[in-house]
Amino acid sequence: MLQDTTGHRVLLVEDEAMIAMLVEDMLDDLGHDLAAVATRLEEALALSRSVPFDLAILDLNLGGVLTYPVADALRDRGVPFIFATGYGSSGLKDTYADLPTLQKPFNQEALGHAITAAFNSKP
């Protein structure tokens, strides 16, 4: 059964300001709210514990630092998330290769499909 995937709060982990603003606009157009933006791994880990959100979008690489620790924490808590990467799912660890992944650059339609997939498949 498909879950309604509008009106959710999204944690965005992205270190490029222009991309973060573009994703925020896409989320707004899709009927979602941006809960917070993290630009560094430590900030993402802290926000993932302190800010209420329903879904996370994780840039895989934050200036050379991989976001797997955030993904691990979210998976342990059962919170859905999406990786966004220039490498697509082929660039992910095998343990995450089956999760929804956005190939950068992506458009609003791709983001909407990935959000629906994330909510309909538990991490």
Secondary structure as the mmCIF struct_conf table of DSSP 4:
data_model
#
loop_
_struct_conf.conf_type_id
_struct_conf.id
_struct_conf.beg_label_comp_id
_struct_conf.beg_label_asym_id
_struct_conf.beg_label_seq_id
_struct_conf.end_label_comp_id
_struct_conf.end_label_asym_id
_struct_conf.end_label_seq_id
HELX_LH_PP_P HELX_LH_PP_P1 LEU A 2 ASP A 4
BEND BEND1 THR A 6 GLY A 7
STRN STRN1 ARG A 9 VAL A 13
BEND BEND2 ASP A 15 ASP A 15
HELX_RH_AL_P HELX_RH_AL_P1 ALA A 17 ASP A 29
TURN_TY1_P TURN_TY1_P1 LEU A 30 GLY A 31
STRN STRN2 ASP A 33 ALA A 38
BEND BEND3 ARG A 40 ARG A 40
HELX_RH_AL_P HELX_RH_AL_P2 LEU A 41 SER A 50
BEND BEND4 VAL A 51 VAL A 51
BEND BEND5 ASP A 54 ASP A 54
STRN STRN3 LEU A 55 ASP A 59
BEND BEND6 LEU A 60 LEU A 60
STRN STRN4 ASN A 61 LEU A 62
TURN_TY1_P TURN_TY1_P2 GLY A 63 GLY A 64
STRN STRN5 VAL A 65 LEU A 66
HELX_RH_AL_P HELX_RH_AL_P3 TYR A 68 ARG A 77
TURN_TY1_P TURN_TY1_P3 GLY A 78 GLY A 78
STRN STRN6 PHE A 81 THR A 85
TURN_TY1_P TURN_TY1_P4 GLY A 86 TYR A 87
HELX_RH_3T_P HELX_RH_3T_P1 GLY A 88 GLY A 91
BEND BEND7 LEU A 92 LEU A 92
HELX_RH_3T_P HELX_RH_3T_P2 ASP A 94 TYR A 96
TURN_TY1_P TURN_TY1_P5 ALA A 97 ASP A 98
BEND BEND8 LEU A 99 LEU A 99
STRN STRN7 THR A 101 GLN A 103
BEND BEND9 LYS A 104 PRO A 105
HELX_RH_AL_P HELX_RH_AL_P4 GLN A 108 PHE A 119
TURN_TY1_P TURN_TY1_P6 ASN A 120 ASN A 120
BEND BEND10 SER A 121 SER A 121
#
